[in-house]
Amino acid sequence: MASHRSLLISILISLLLLIPFSLVVSTFDFRSRLLSFSLPFPSPPPCSSSAASAGMRRSPPLKVFMYDLPRRFNLDMLDSAGERGPAAGGRFPAWPPGTGIKRQHSVEYWMMASLVGSGEKEEEEEEGKEVVRVWDGEKAEVFFVPFFSSLSFNVHGRNMTDPDTEIDRQLQVDLLDILRKSKYWQRSAGRDHVIPIHHPNAFRFLRDLVNASILVVSDFARYPRNVSFLRKDVVAPYVHVVDSFLDDNPPDPFESRSTLLFFRGRTVRKDEGIVRLKLAKMLKVYDDVHFEDSLATGQGIKASTEGMRSSKFCLHPAGDTPSSCRLFDAIVSHCVPVIVSDKIELPFEDEIDYTDFSLFFSVQEALQPDYLVTQLRQISKERWIEMWRTLKNVSHLYEFQHPPKSGDAVNMIWRQVRHKLPAANLAVHRIKRLKIPDWWG
């Protein structure tokens, strides 16, 4: 009996001794598990294809107040530009036919058209709309000045000699008088105002007095740097003058275009555009290159349309300024642009990589004997077809139409205006509180 009791005591003592050891082991095991545990990365939310496709614009339409200017500043000039066409939807006069190259700088017209008939209630009705007109300036994010400055230059004194230019000059004087009396202009010094001056000679008399505004330009060649620059202003495409190539679906697009390189236009130009005459002399020796000096007449535009549609590459040398309408004619013709212009700025370039569908050469490169044509001939058929397909996918971004459609040139320009607003708002807010002149100039 005593032996059994001793055995039980021994077992109990052993168990008591094992309990602390077990606790130590369990604690160590728990700590080791805790130390080795890593939180998983949060799972991304499920991706919606519709959200991805619409991801470029999630914000509501830009609220724009448009000045109600007398018709002499805009629509009355359409009668002088050409025979007035029928009203579009009964609201807004169509761009007049027979205006030729005046159309290429008609950005101002299409921007105004996008606001006419627009109201705050339409904001939810039109999917993809980038802009909505507000009638109360206190609700506006930006202010649009519907002065057809490019058309004014073309209609009132294109030869740039007095007294023919007097009407254009007086319109600018009168417009500045209207703006300076506006409380919206006064509180921002025009920084949140949008003024199209797309033609290089538009608003040429008083442009330095609107240098704080967001200007819509084609390039920056004829503007002093204190008037227009990329950080502040919007580069807009020219309105193409050739018809869009809507049924470009051949079995073999590469072989269907027999001309290697195409150019048709004026060869005698100023400034950087003098490269055209040099290129003409170099390229005339090649059988598969078409380089022709011509005017932009109705027949000439038709010939350019046919030539671009039957060419693999379309040459875009600088004109009197670094840009020209020819680039956008090539895009809507699905002819791969070959850009020879050292100082060109391109529309929508914060969203579009032009190297996906264009080739770029410096003037120095292009003027090397045989260099340009040799480089083009080395582009493989597969690479060219890839660029051709990209052109077909992006060409809608350069279409001007009324009413505007989602992702067209008009909506893209308004998106660019939105992108410029933070810098404009920063300037407006800072100037309100500064007690000394701005040290940043």
PAPA-437558 format. One record per atom (N, C-alpha, C): y, x, z. Coordinates in pm, whole numbers, padded with zeros to 5 digits, always signed. Last residue first. Example, Ala and Ser with C-alpha at 12.3 -4.5 7.8 and 13.67 -1.06 7.14 Angstrom:
# PAPA-437558
-00225+01285+00708;-00106+01367+00714;+00003+01290+00787;-00569+01319+00780;-00450+01230+00780;-00330+01320+00780;
This chain:
# PAPA-437558
+08621+00763-06011;+08689+00742-06139;+08645+00615-06204;+08525+00800-05764;+08431+00823-05873;+08498+00804-06010;+08723+00725-05592;+08705+00868-05611;+08603+00900-05721;+08948+00471-05650;+08806+00504-05653;+08786+00651-05684;+09234+00476-05435;+09175+00477-05570;+09031+00527-05566;+09176+00304-05120;+09234+00414-05197;+09175+00406-05338;+09038+00101-05017;+09178+00108-04978;+09253+00219-05052;+08785-00118-05136;+08846+00015-05139;+08994+00009-05105;+08687-00374-05158;+08706-00320-05023;+08771-00182-05020;+08673-00443-05427;+08733-00537-05334;+08767-00473-05199;+08530-00247-05552;+08675-00247-05575;+08746-00341-05478;+08267-00310-05479;+08332-00190-05424;+08483-00198-05437;+08218-00544-05626;+08214-00547-05480;+08284-00427-05418;+08240-00450-05892;+08326-00559-05843;+08332-00558-05691;+08039-00253-05904;+08178-00215-05926;+08273-00322-05870;+07813-00416-05862;+07844-00306-05771;+07990-00267-05782;+07825-00577-06087;+07847-00637-05955;+07879-00531-05851;+07766-00388-06286;+07894-00460-06288;+07925-00518-06152;+07508-00312-06210;+07615-00211-06210;+07752-00277-06211;+07375-00565-06240;+07382-00496-06110;+07493-00392-06104;+07407-00634-06525;+07485-00699-06420;+07486-00625-06286;+07241-00533-06716;+07366-00461-06692;+07443-00516-06572;+07032-00712-06731;+07003-00577-06684;+07129-00499-06651;+07159-00932-06847;+07115-00940-06708;+07089-00801-06650;+07187-00829-07105;+07307-00857-07024;+07268-00864-06877;+06920-00828-07179;+06989-00701-07164;+07118-00718-07084;+06881-01103-07197;+06806-01026-07097;+06872-00891-07072;+07042-01156-07416;+07082-01209-07285;+07005-01140-07173;+06885-01026-07610;+07021-00978-07581;+07067-01028-07445;+06656-01186-07607;+06646-01046-07567;+06783-00988-07535;+06752-01428-07710;+06708-01422-07571;+06697-01278-07521;+06808-01334-07971;+06913-01394-07889;+06875-01387-07741;+06560-01244-08071;+06669-01149-08051;+06777-01205-07959;+06297-01412-07878;+06365-01373-08002;+06486-01285-07968;+06162-01506-07650;+06134-01371-07697;+06200-01333-07828;+06170-01843-07741;+06130-01746-07640;+06100-01611-07703;+06440-01912-07966;+06302-01928-07921;+06268-01815-07823;+06753-02090-08007;+06674-01969-07988;+06534-02002-07938;+06802-02353-08253;+06809-02301-08116;+06720-02177-08100;+06872-02061-08427;+06931-02165-08342;+06854-02295-08361;+06804-01706-08439;+06782-01845-08480;+06848-01939-08380;+06708-01389-08530;+06819-01468-08478;+06804-01610-08530;+06457-01157-08456;+06491-01279-08528;+06604-01352-08455;+06343-00947-08330;+06464-00919-08408;+06506-01039-08493;+06106-01014-08220;+06212-00975-08128;+06345-00953-08198;+05928-01041-08425;+05994-01162-08377;+06108-01132-08281;+05817-00786-08457;+05925-00827-08547;+05996-00953-08501;+05603-00704-08308;+05735-00696-08246;+05846-00754-08332;+05374-00736-08462;+05376-00794-08328;+05515-00796-08266;+05424-00594-08692;+05402-00738-08704;+05413-00806-08568;+05436-00338-08580;+05555-00398-08641;+05540-00549-08652;+05168-00306-08512;+05268-00315-08406;+05397-00377-08458;+05056-00287-08766;+05019-00399-08679;+05120-00416-08566;+05174-00045-08846;+05200-00169-08921;+05167-00291-08837;+05054+00133-08668;+05199+00112-08661;+05239-00017-08733;+04788+00110-08760;+04821+00080-08620;+04971+00052-08603;+04817+00201-09018;+04779+00061-08996;+04808+00019-08853;+04875+00473-08965;+04974+00387-09030;+04942+00239-09006;+04636+00561-08849;+04760+00563-08770;+04865+00471-08832;+04461+00525-09065;+04436+00455-08939;+04564+00449-08855;+04565+00702-09255;+04562+00558-09284;+04546+00478-09156;+04771+00958-09103;+04643+00901-09148;+04657+00752-09175;+05029+01152-09220;+04998+01037-09136;+04871+00970-09188;+05088+01335-09411;+04986+01372-09313;+04954+01259-09216;+05296+01234-09552;+05165+01235-09619;+05053+01272-09522;+05504+01284-09375;+05462+01146-09401;+05323+01142-09464;+05527+01563-09389;+05491+01499-09262;+05441+01356-09284;+05606+01593-09657;+05481+01651-09609;+05434+01585-09481;+05857+01469-09654;+05749+01409-09732;+05613+01464-09688;+05996+01653-09482;+05986+01510-09452;+05867+01446-09524;+05976+01912-09607;+05926+01886-09471;+05899+01737-09448;+06084+01981-09853;+05945+01931-09849;+05898+01888-09711;+06342+02165-09700;+06271+02131-09825;+06125+02094-09799;+06506+02008-09433;+06420+02120-09472;+06342+02082-09598;+06630+01779-09358;+06690+01854-09468;+06613+01982-09503;+06494+01686-09137;+06486+01610-09261;+06538+01688-09381;+06569+01870-08937;+06430+01863-08986;+06423+01797-09123;+06842+01807-08908;+06801+01943-08945;+06659+01945-09000;+06831+01545-08822;+06892+01574-08951;+06849+01712-09000;+06508+01473-08680;+06647+01516-08669;+06701+01542-08810;+06311+01184-08708;+06337+01320-08753;+06483+01352-08727;+06064+00955-08609;+06198+01008-08588;+06205+01153-08634;+05903+00650-08692;+05900+00796-08692;+06043+00847-08685;+05769+00358-08522;+05871+00429-08601;+05848+00579-08593;+05603+00237-08341;+05606+00182-08477;+05711+00247-08566;+05610+00374-08106;+05486+00305-08138;+05485+00255-08282;+05862+00464-08066;+05770+00559-08127;+05635+00496-08157;+05995+00266-07929;+06005+00265-08076;+05910+00365-08141;+05907+00079-07677;+05890+00218-07717;+05885+00223-07869;+06107-00148-07497;+06032-00121-07620;+06027+00029-07645;+06268-00173-07276;+06146-00253-07280;+06056-00218-07397;+06484-00016-07313;+06424-00011-07180;+06295-00092-07173;+06569-00080-07567;+06483+00037-07553;+06430+00056-07411;+06713-00283-07689;+06602-00320-07600;+06514-00201-07565;+06824-00103-07979;+06823-00222-07894;+06697-00233-07809;+06915+00246-07969;+06833+00137-08021;+06832+00018-07925;+07136+00487-08103;+07086+00417-07985;+07022+00288-08034;+07158+00796-08279;+07133+00653-08280;+07089+00605-08141;+07218+01057-08337;+07289+00993-08226;+07266+00843-08221;+07076+01155-08557;+07070+01229-08431;+07130+01154-08313;+06865+01017-08777;+06995+00992-08718;+06995+01052-08578;+06635+00896-08949;+06702+01026-08954;+06845+01005-08906;+06341+00727-08921;+06479+00729-08872;+06530+00873-08871;+06148+00527-09091;+06163+00672-09077;+06311+00696-09046;+05960+00237-09013;+06090+00304-09025;+06079+00454-09005;+05714+00087-09204;+05733+00178-09092;+05865+00254-09107;+05762-00241-09275;+05764-00109-09340;+05801-00007-09232;+05788-00507-09214;+05668-00435-09169;+05650-00304-09243;+06019-00637-09252;+05937-00619-09373;+05808-00546-09342;+06138-00620-09010;+06090-00754-09046;+06013-00752-09178;+06196-00341-09025;+06108-00395-08921;+06052-00531-08961;+06377-00318-09238;+06246-00255-09247;+06148-00315-09146;+06596-00453-09132;+06534-00504-09255;+06392-00446-09270;+06651-00277-08933;+06598-00407-08894;+06543-00483-09015;+06746-00056-09077;+06636-00041-08982;+06571-00175-08952;+06967-00155-09220;+06844-00118-09292;+06724-00104-09198;+07197-00182-09079;+07110-00298-09086;+06974-00264-09146;+07241+00123-08887;+07270+00036-09000;+07170-00078-08999;+07387+00392-08688;+07295+00282-08713;+07332+00210-08842;+07585+00591-08668;+07444+00629-08657;+07345+00519-08693;+07814+00506-08941;+07784+00525-08799;+07635+00554-08787;+07783+00513-09207;+07913+00558-09156;+07906+00578-09005;+07440+00580-09145;+07543+00537-09239;+07678+00594-09196;+07141+00778-09117;+07266+00724-09062;+07359+00681-09174;+06843+00666-09286;+06940+00770-09249;+07067+00704-09194;+06557+00545-09300;+06677+00495-09231;+06764+00615-09192;+06305+00461-09530;+06397+00563-09479;+06521+00498-09419;+05994+00328-09475;+06130+00298-09518;+06227+00393-09449;+05657+00352-09590;+05763+00398-09502;+05899+00362-09562;+05509+00203-09778;+05451+00236-09647;+05559+00272-09546;+05622-00073-09974;+05631+00068-09934;+05570+00087-09795;+05661-00332-10048;+05561-00257-10125;+05560-00108-10089;+05865-00428-09896;+05733-00489-09878;+05623-00415-09954;+06081-00284-09992;+06033-00259-09856;+05892-00314-09836;+06112-00398-10252;+06081-00256-10234;+06025-00226-10097;+06177-00667-10202;+06054-00633-10275;+06014-00488-10253;+06421-00627-10063;+06311-00703-10004;+06179-00665-10070;+06575-00495-10255;+06538-00426-10131;+06421-00494-10062;+06608-00699-10440;+06534-00578-10479;+06491-00499-10356;+06761-00875-10285;+06631-00918-10336;+06546-00797-10374;+06989-00722-10249;+06910-00760-10131;+06771-00804-10173;+07079-00710-10516;+07039-00588-10446;+06953-00617-10325;+07148-00972-10565;+07039-00913-10642;+06987-00786-10574;+07361-00991-10381;+07246-01080-10373;+07126-01025-10446;+07451-00650-10288;+07475-00778-10354;+07351-00867-10337;+07508-00387-10168;+07439-00498-10102;+07481-00631-10162;+07454-00134-10422;+07540-00216-10338;+07460-00333-10280;+07277+00184-10439;+07305+00046-10479;+07398-00021-10381;+07067+00448-10522;+07203+00413-10479;+07235+00272-10529;+06736+00500-10420;+06827+00441-10518;+06962+00410-10454;+06429+00634-10414;+06560+00653-10351;+06666+00611-10451;+06099+00632-10365;+06201+00554-10435;+06331+00565-10357;+05830+00846-10414;+05948+00818-10331;+06049+00743-10417;+05629+00937-10576;+05598+00824-10488;+05710+00794-10388;+05735+01156-10712;+05700+01036-10788;+05678+00915-10698;+06011+01348-10615;+05878+01298-10579;+05851+01165-10650;+06269+01424-10662;+06165+01495-10738;+06025+01439-10712;+06449+01303-10494;+06435+01248-10629;+06323+01312-10709;+06492+01423-10250;+06379+01333-10263;+06355+01281-10405;+06723+01584-10260;+06594+01644-10226;+06476+01556-10266;+06930+01410-10325;+06904+01523-10413;+06766+01584-10388;+06917+01236-10105;+06897+01185-10240;+06862+01298-10337;+06985+01399-09892;+06848+01351-09903;+06818+01301-10043;+07256+01429-09945;+07170+01547-09946;+07023+01506-09959;+07344+01169-09913;+07360+01233-10043;+07270+01356-10055;+07286+01129-09637;+07223+01046-09741;+07230+01114-09878;+07444+01283-09478;+07306+01329-09498;+07239+01249-09610;+07675+01155-09432;+07674+01242-09550;+07534+01298-09577;+07668+01017-09193;+07606+00955-09309;+07606+01041-09434;+07822+01132-09005;+07681+01170-09005;+07610+01118-09129;+08102+01084-09214;+08053+01139-09088;+07906+01179-09100;+08034+00839-09475;+08119+00931-09399;+08043+00985-09279;+07855+00817-09792;+07895+00770-09660;+07979+00877-09590;+07693+00744-10067;+07818+00811-10030;+07869+00748-09902;+07479+00579-10103;+07451+00719-10071;+07576+00795-10031;+07383+00252-10019;+07493+00343-10055;+07459+00485-10013;+07038+00178-10108;+07165+00155-10041;+07270+00254-10087;+06707+00215-10042;+06798+00154-10138;+06927+00120-10065;+06407+00389-10012;+06546+00376-09966;+06626+00312-10079;+06071+00455-09917;+06167+00371-09989;+06304+00379-09925;+05770+00628-09972;+05896+00621-09897;+06000+00549-09981;+05534+00557-10123;+05527+00630-09995;+05652+00605-09912;+05424+00262-10278;+05533+00358-10262;+05524+00425-10126;+05216+00077-10253;+05197+00194-10340;+05306+00300-10325;+05045-00106-10048;+05182-00054-10054;+05178+00079-10128;+04779-00154-10040;+04862-00252-10110;+05006-00206-10124;+04667+00037-09878;+04655+00056-10022;+04744-00041-10099;+04735-00077-09627;+04775+00059-09662;+04774+00079-09813;+04619-00333-09614;+04766-00319-09617;+04813-00180-09660;+04377-00486-09751;+04399-00345-09719;+04548-00318-09726;+04410-00764-09766;+04282-00708-09719;+04296-00562-09677;+04735-00869-09634;+04647-00824-09742;+04516-00769-09686;+04940-01036-09502;+04801-01029-09458;+04708-00984-09571;+05224-01149-09452;+05182-01010-09479;+05040-00990-09426;+05391-01373-09453;+05252-01382-09497;+05197-01245-09537;+05653-01313-09379;+05574-01402-09293;+05426-01410-09331;+05897-01108-09363;+05769-01108-09434;+05669-01187-09348;+06231-01236-09377;+06116-01189-09299;+05988-01204-09380;+06470-01130-09622;+06384-01234-09564;+06270-01171-09487;+06745-00918-09528;+06631-00950-09613;+06549-01058-09544;+06921-00888-09320;+06969-00961-09438;+06858-00988-09539;+06914-00912-08963;+06858-00862-09088;+06903-00951-09204;+07170-00837-08755;+07098-00952-08808;+07046-00912-08945;+07121-00545-08553;+07187-00613-08664;+07105-00737-08699;+07063-00561-08197;+07022-00534-08335;+07115-00600-08435;+07282-00425-07947;+07215-00540-08008;+07173-00506-08150;+07330-00271-07648;+07309-00242-07790;+07227-00358-07848;+07564-00332-07399;+07438-00378-07459;+07435-00340-07607;+07707-00111-07144;+07709-00204-07257;+07570-00230-07315;+07679+00078-06936;+07755-00045-06915;+07728-00151-07021;+07530+00291-07026;+07503+00239-06892;+07568+00103-06870;+07641+00355-07280;+07510+00291-07270;+07486+00229-07133;+07987+00265-07338;+07881+00361-07313;+07755+00287-07270;+08329+00240-07419;+08194+00187-07435;+08091+00296-07416;+08566+00364-07316;+08565+00224-07361;+08423+00168-07362;+08547+00628-07266;+08601+00546-07156;+08606+00398-07194;+08461+00733-07502;+08363+00720-07394;+08417+00642-07275;+08575+00545-07788;+08592+00651-07688;+08498+00628-07570;+08373+00442-08057;+08435+00405-07931;+08456+00528-07844;+08220+00476-08282;+08365+00468-08298;+08437+00426-08171;+07947+00491-08200;+08009+00598-08279;+08161+00594-08277;+07761+00342-08065;+07877+00389-07990;+07963+00488-08068;+07634+00032-08205;+07618+00169-08160;+07749+00214-08098;+07677-00242-08179;+07567-00195-08263;+07534-00049-08234;+07742-00420-07866;+07777-00330-07976;+07653-00301-08062;+07900-00599-07633;+07778-00606-07714;+07807-00534-07845;+08023-00496-07318;+08045-00510-07462;+07910-00513-07534;+08132-00599-07026;+08004-00569-07089;+08019-00599-07238;+08458-00452-06944;+08365-00561-06970;+08233-00510-07028;+08636-00248-06933;+08555-00271-06813;+08446-00375-06837;+08780-00248-07168;+08680-00142-07150;+08597-00158-07023;+08974-00396-07281;+08856-00469-07234;+08744-00371-07200;+09162-00227-07373;+09204-00318-07266;+09089-00406-07217;+09058-00097-07588;+09072-00019-07465;+09115-00105-07347;+09077-00282-07795;+08948-00265-07728;+08958-00185-07599;+09285-00363-07956;+09303-00372-07810;+09172-00348-07734;+09215-00313-08225;+09352-00292-08179;+09362-00282-08028;+08949-00372-08280;+08992-00232-08286;+09133-00209-08233;+08762-00573-08285;+08851-00562-08168;+08920-00427-08164;+08539-00394-08498;+08576-00518-08430;+08663-00486-08308;+08441-00178-08632;+08586-00195-08633;+08631-00324-08564;+08161-00197-08606;+08230-00078-08553;+08382-00090-08549;+08059-00520-08492;+08105-00437-08603;+08180-00316-08548;+08042-00624-08226;+07928-00561-08291;+07965-00476-08411;+08144-00708-07971;+08226-00634-08069;+08129-00553-08156;+08129-00968-07737;+08064-00905-07853;+08168-00835-07942;+08164-00951-07400;+08245-00962-07521;+08172-00893-07636;+08128-01082-07083;+08054-01032-07199;+08136-01058-07324;+08233-00996-06755;+08257-01069-06878;+08182-01001-06993;+08246-00862-06520;+08133-00952-06537;+08152-01042-06659;+08487-00721-06543;+08361-00646-06536;+08238-00734-06557;+08744-00827-06542;+08662-00843-06662;+08527-00777-06657;+08844-00798-06291;+08904-00715-06397;+08817-00717-06523;+08758-00986-06117;+08664-00879-06150;+08719-00777-06247;+08966-01163-06082;+08894-01119-05962;+08794-01007-05991;+09064-01210-06343;+09147-01140-06244;+09065-01086-06128;+08867-01361-06466;+08897-01226-06516;+08971-01146-06410;+08891-01589-06311;+08763-01519-06315;+08781-01376-06367;+09143-01683-06357;+09113-01634-06222;+08981-01557-06220;+09316-01595-06650;+09197-01655-06591;+09169-01596-06454;+09513-01455-06768;+09555-01569-06687;+09437-01636-06617;+09375-01272-06918;+09452-01223-06804;+09502-01335-06713;+09271-01436-07122;+09184-01376-07022;+09262-01332-06898;+09499-01504-07273;+09416-01608-07211;+09333-01550-07098;+09584-01249-07356;+09674-01332-07276;+09597-01442-07203;+09369-01172-07512;+09398-01098-07388;+09491-01176-07298;+09403-01354-07723;+09284-01361-07637;+09309-01289-07505;+09640-01267-07838;+09635-01400-07777;+09514-01413-07684;+09561-01014-07936;+09672-01026-07840;+09664-01159-07765;+09359-01092-08114;+09326-01006-08000;+09434-01013-07893;+09509-01239-08298;+09401-01303-08224;+09362-01221-08101;+09671-01037-08399;+09731-01142-08316;+09626-01218-08238;+09488-00883-08548;+09558-00823-08434;+09613-00931-08341;+09414-01072-08742;+09313-01013-08654;+09379-00955-08529;+09661-01111-08867;+09594-01224-08801;+09489-01172-08702;+09723-00854-08973;+09808-00914-08869;+09737-01028-08796;+09603-00724-09180;+09534-00722-09051;+09609-00796-08941;+09779-00734-09394;+09655-00813-09400;+09586-00824-09265;+10015-00591-09425;+10011-00693-09318;+09882-00773-09316;+09807-00313-09321;+09902-00419-09287;+09972-00465-09415;+09462-00253-09384;+09602-00222-09414;+09689-00341-09376;+09188-00296-09377;+09252-00223-09267;+09394-00177-09301;+09031-00449-09536;+09080-00325-09595;+09163-00242-09497;+08988-00677-09389;+08881-00577-09394;+08928-00444-09452;+09151-00898-09300;+09200-00761-09321;+09095-00655-09316;+08988-01122-09178;+09132-01099-09167;+09165-00950-09181;+08710-01109-09213;+08788-01214-09280;+08936-01179-09287;+08618-00890-09066;+08573-00909-09204;+08658-01008-09282;+08742-00932-08816;+08772-00812-08894;+08736-00832-09041;+08624-01176-08751;+08769-01167-08763;+08810-01045-08843;+08360-01104-08725;+08397-01189-08837;+08548-01187-08858;+08387-00955-08488;+08337-00891-08611;+08376-00973-08734;+08484-01146-08304;+08565-01028-08335;+08519-00958-08463;+08487-01433-08220;+08413-01375-08331;+08489-01252-08382;+08468-01496-07883;+08560-01453-07988;+08478-01383-08096;+08366-01619-07632;+08319-01647-07769;+08423-01621-07876;+08277-01456-07358;+08401-01474-07434;+08363-01495-07581;+08106-01548-07065;+08097-01514-07207;+08226-01550-07279;+08031-01422-06752;+08128-01501-06828;+08127-01453-06973;+07775-01462-06500;+07844-01384-06601;+07929-01478-06686;+07697-01639-06313;+07665-01499-06288;+07740-01408-06384;+07868-01931-06193;+07828-01840-06300;+07793-01702-06247;+07975-02105-06018;+07830-02095-06018;+07779-01990-06116;+08241-02104-06073;+08201-02055-05943;+08049-02039-05933;+08269-02230-06319;+08271-02084-06315;+08229-02026-06181;+08084-02487-06426;+08164-02446-06310;+08157-02295-06299;+07910-02515-06626;+08046-02559-06653;+08141-02525-06539;+07669-02292-06758;+07720-02367-06644;+07868-02398-06670;+07397-02250-06976;+07543-02261-06962;+07576-02343-06837;+07140-02016-06944;+07181-02155-06933;+07332-02158-06909;+06889-01802-07076;+07028-01827-07041;+07052-01977-07033;+06628-01776-07154;+06687-01666-07078;+06826-01698-07025;+06345-01977-07163;+06488-01969-07187;+06549-01862-07096;+06080-02025-07116;+06116-01900-07180;+06263-01883-07205;+06099-02374-07160;+06025-02260-07109;+06063-02135-07188;+06324-02602-07094;+06296-02508-07201;+06230-02383-07145;+06363-02751-06863;+06302-02815-06978;+06257-02716-07084;+06502-02633-06663;+06361-02654-06639;+06289-02705-06764;+06759-02622-06780;+06698-02501-06727;+06548-02517-06708;+06890-02844-06850;+06795-02791-06948;+06718-02672-06894;+07073-02894-06655;+06951-02974-06653;+06846-02919-06748;+07290-02732-06721;+07206-02691-06610;+07074-02769-06607;+07299-02708-07085;+07350-02751-06955;+07252-02715-06846;+07397-02649-07418;+07314-02612-07304;+07379-02657-07175;+07571-02692-07619;+07476-02799-07592;+07385-02769-07475;+07589-02352-07674;+07643-02482-07711;+07536-02588-07691;+07453-02117-07633;+07514-02183-07517;+07566-02322-07548;+07367-02022-07873;+07266-02038-07768;+07320-02111-07646;+07604-01989-08014;+07517-02102-08047;+07414-02127-07938;+07695-01747-07907;+07768-01871-07879;+07679-01992-07903;+07501-01579-08020;+07515-01587-07875;+07590-01713-07834;+07548-01617-08290;+07420-01659-08235;+07424-01667-08083;+07809-01506-08318;+07782-01645-08355;+07654-01695-08287;+07771-01238-08247;+07862-01323-08168;+07836-01472-08191;+07614-01136-08455;+07557-01151-08321;+07639-01247-08235;+07673-01079-08719;+07701-01213-08669;+07641-01240-08531;+07653-00858-08885;+07724-00842-08758;+07755-00977-08693;+07523-00950-09112;+07456-00848-09032;+07523-00825-08896;+07685-01127-09255;+07584-01181-09164;+07528-01075-09070;+07823-00982-09435;+07896-01029-09316;+07797-01077-09210;+07665-00939-09656;+07648-00847-09543;+07735-00884-09423;+07665-01277-09755;+07621-01139-09779;+07608-01059-09652;+07736-01538-09753;+07825-01446-09681;+07780-01301-09691;+07590-01751-09855;+07674-01674-09946;+07768-01577-09878;+07616-02005-09596;+07543-01927-09697;+07642-01848-09783;+07732-01995-09256;+07753-02032-09397;+07672-01945-09493;+07535-02106-08991;+07601-01988-09050;+07613-02012-09199;+07604-02450-08909;+07514-02342-08950;+07595-02225-09002;+07778-02581-08629;+07773-02553-08773;+07680-02436-08804;+07611-02778-08390;+07676-02650-08415;+07667-02619-08564;+07501-03037-08378;+07578-02980-08267;+07667-02864-08311;+07324-03137-08560;+07442-03215-08533;+07532-03157-08426;+07129-02954-08610;+07101-03054-08509;+07222-03138-08474;+07371-02769-08747;+07234-02752-08698;+07211-02851-08586;+07557-02891-09022;+07546-02868-08878;+07401-02860-08838;+07545-02718-09336;+07529-02838-09255;+07514-02802-09107;+07791-02454-09399;+07663-02521-09416;+07655-02644-09328;+08091-02376-09561;+08025-02416-09438;+07897-02492-09469;+08127-02097-09767;+08116-02242-09761;+08037-02284-09638;+08274-01827-09582;+08195-01884-09690;+08188-02034-09674;+08474-01744-09412;+08367-01649-09447;+08285-01698-09564;+08635-01958-09365;+08691-01848-09444;+08584-01751-09490;+08469-02111-09209;+08517-02166-09335;+08572-02057-09426;+08440-01949-08987;+08323-01971-09072;+08364-02028-09207;+08672-01960-08843;+08654-01846-08932;+08533-01861-09023;+08643-02173-08675;+08729-02190-08792;+08712-02075-08891;+08487-02069-08463;+08425-02151-08567;+08512-02171-08690;+08692-01861-08329;+08549-01854-08363;+08514-01941-08484;+08957-01892-08278;+08894-01768-08231;+08749-01755-08276;+09019-02141-08359;+09067-02032-08443;+09007-01897-08402;+08934-02317-08162;+08844-02286-08273;+08892-02171-08360;+09016-02201-07830;+09049-02276-07952;+08963-02228-08069;+08751-02159-07587;+08860-02105-07668;+08891-02198-07784;+08627-02186-07306;+08652-02289-07408;+08774-02246-07489;+08396-01943-07201;+08535-01984-07215;+08548-02085-07329;+08099-02012-07034;+08159-01977-07163;+08302-02031-07169;+07902-01886-06782;+08020-01969-06807;+08081-01921-06938;+07559-01872-06724;+07672-01819-06801;+07781-01925-06814;+07287-01767-06550;+07390-01870-06551;+07519-01813-06612;+06970-01695-06677;+07100-01639-06641;+07207-01748-06653;+06684-01876-06556;+06780-01839-06662;+06912-01788-06605;+06491-01714-06290;+06547-01831-06361;+06648-01787-06466;+06238-01457-06336;+06361-01509-06276;+06411-01630-06355;+06034-01361-06481;+05999-01452-06374;+06123-01516-06313;+05948-01214-06761;+06061-01290-06710;+06014-01393-06609;+05720-01071-06802;+05844-01005-06838;+05965-01083-06788;+05500-01230-06744;+05550-01142-06640;+05681-01075-06673;+05365-01393-06906;+05502-01436-06876;+05569-01341-06778;+05124-01269-06914;+05196-01283-07040;+05340-01323-07016;+05052-01293-06647;+05072-01160-06705;+05153-01169-06832;+05026-01565-06617;+05131-01497-06541;+05160-01360-06600;+04810-01605-06785;+04937-01670-06818;+05051-01604-06744;+04614-01463-06653;+04656-01419-06786;+04787-01481-06826;+04635-01367-06321;+04640-01481-06413;+04689-01433-06548;+04434-01193-06103;+04534-01183-06209;+04524-01303-06301;+04405-01236-05752;+04348-01257-05887;+04457-01263-05991;+04555-00974-05560;+04539-01115-05592;+04480-01131-05731;+04357-00698-05446;+04470-00751-05522;+04448-00898-05551;+04256-00647-05112;+04217-00685-05247;+04337-00740-05322;+04361-00371-04920;+04368-00515-04947;+04333-00545-05091;+04117-00129-04841;+04241-00161-04911;+04244-00311-04937;+03966-00142-04510;+03957-00151-04657;+04094-00176-04716;+03994+00099-04252;+04033-00033-04302;+04021-00036-04454;+03714+00273-04128;+03837+00278-04208;+03867+00140-04262;+03550+00417-03850;+03579+00292-03922;+03710+00306-03997;+03506+00633-03688;+03463+00646-03827;+03495+00523-03911;+03594+00550-03441;+03664+00659-03506;+03627+00671-03654;+03406+00351-03382;+03547+00316-03393;+03623+00423-03470;+03171+00495-03367;+03183+00392-03469;+03330+00356-03492;+03234+00656-03151;+03208+00719-03280;+03219+00619-03393;+03260+00464-02953;+03378+00542-02993;+03356+00607-03130;+02997+00372-02943;+03104+00279-02977;+03227+00354-03027;+02867+00607-02864;+02832+00545-02990;+02941+00450-03037;+02985+00650-02616;+03001+00750-02721;+02972+00689-02859;+02892+00422-02485;+03035+00443-02502;+03061+00542-02613;+02618+00471-02491;+02672+00352-02558;+02820+00369-02584;+02603+00707-02340;+02558+00707-02478;+02617+00590-02554;+02700+00613-02094;+02768+00724-02162;+02731+00724-02310;+02513+00418-02033;+02654+00379-02053;+02730+00486-02128;+02288+00576-02005;+02293+00475-02112;+02435+00432-02141;+02359+00722-01779;+02336+00792-01907;+02345+00695-02025;+02374+00517-01589;+02497+00592-01628;+02480+00664-01760;+02087+00436-01601;+02199+00345-01634;+02326+00421-01668;+01910+00628-01506;+01923+00610-01651;+02044+00524-01689;+01913+00606-01229;+01965+00730-01290;+01988+00714-01441;+01791+00362-01199;+01930+00378-01157;+01992+00503-01217;+01535+00427-01288;+01616+00331-01364;+01763+00344-01329;+01459+00602-01086;+01467+00651-01225;+01555+00559-01310;+01454+00431-00866;+01549+00545-00866;+01568+00597-01008;+01249+00259-00947;+01386+00207-00928;+01488+00319-00933;+01033+00438-00943;+01073+00374-01069;+01216+00323-01060;+01024+00504-00673;+01048+00610-00773;+01096+00551-00906;+00960+00260-00559;+01088+00324-00524;+01124+00430-00629;+00706+00220-00668;+00815+00128-00704;+00951+00190-00676;+00571+00429-00539;+00580+00427-00684;+00695+00337-00732;+00588+00355-00274;+00653+00481-00314;+00673+00484-00466;+00426+00128-00277;+00568+00115-00243;+00644+00240-00288;+00182+00237-00342;+00246+00144-00437;+00394+00131-00412;+00141+00385-00108;+00155+00456-00236;+00220+00369-00341;+00119+00192+00082;+00232+00284+00093;+00255+00356-00038;-00120+00085+00000;+00000+00000+00000;+00123+00087+00000;
